[in-house]
């Protein structure tokens, strides 16, 4: 698996990352959503550099200009609900993309920290021979992304898969490297230190879904 760590260089994205982590501004949900969206826009641009292009001719008012366009269709698939503002960022750049949405959540069967991942809803476009972006803000254990990957490829086999996350833990990356094909790309905005005893990312930012949309029932 090819790993792209975007915050290794100083860019404006690091400012957005700092703001989504900052407890002093966590009560501003609109700002949190917009920063996640902007990180998605930046990541989409970086991913666009890795795609194949085909040459096309454009008619201008004064002549013909050769340019290029992405060669294969794109399907953006996000994990509900935290992935929605991240998804919108990708869609702002890949504006003709097809879309998919999947729910994947931790399910605690006992009153402890052990859990399994349940996928309970899916609406996914055909992905055969297309570029697929699987977007999820947080990569903790990696189990959610693996479950979603397995669900997505039931719809066909894509040209390429790009996994996009805002914040990742080393344990989650190791799990993806073990479970997913080598030809996947993993895009990380920021790499954090570790998981805690409850499998939350440290220092992380908290629950991205709650920060974007409010607490769950």
C-alpha positions, 0 to 999 in steps of 0.5 A: 500500500502506498502511503501519502502523508500530506502534513509532513510539509507545512501548508495551509492544511496544517492550520485547518488541522489545528482548528479541528483539534482545538477544544476552544473552537469545538462548539462552532460546528459550522467551522468544524464542518467547513475545515473538514471540507477544506481538508477534503478539497486539498486532499482531492487535489493531491489525489488528482496528481496520481490519476491517469489523464487523456488529451482532449481538444477544446474549442475556444472563441479564437481557436483550438487548445489541447488540454487533458481530463481525468481518464476514468470516472470517479466514485466517492464513497463516504462512511456515514455520518462523520464522512459527510463534510469530508465527502463534500470537499472531494465533491467540490473538486471532482464535481462530476463524480458518482457517489456512494454512502455506507454506514459503519459503526462500532457495536459494543455487545458487552459493557466493555471496550470490545467491539465489532463493526456493523455495516447497516446501510449502503448506497453505492454506484457501480465501481467497475474500472473506475477510480474509487475514493473511500473517505473517512475522517478518522483511521483508528483501528482500521476495522471500519475501512476494511469492512467498507472496502469489502462491501464496496468491491462487491459492486465490481473491481475498480481501476484504483482505490484511494483511501482518504483519512484526516487523522490516522493512528499507526495501529490503523495503518498497520491493519490496512497494510495487513488486510488490503491489497498492495495497489491501494493508496492511503492518503493521510492529512495527519499521523497521530501517536497511538490508540488509547485503551478504548481504541481512540486516537491520541491526541486525536480530536474527539468524535468527528461525527458529534463535532460536525452534527451534535451528539448521538442519541 
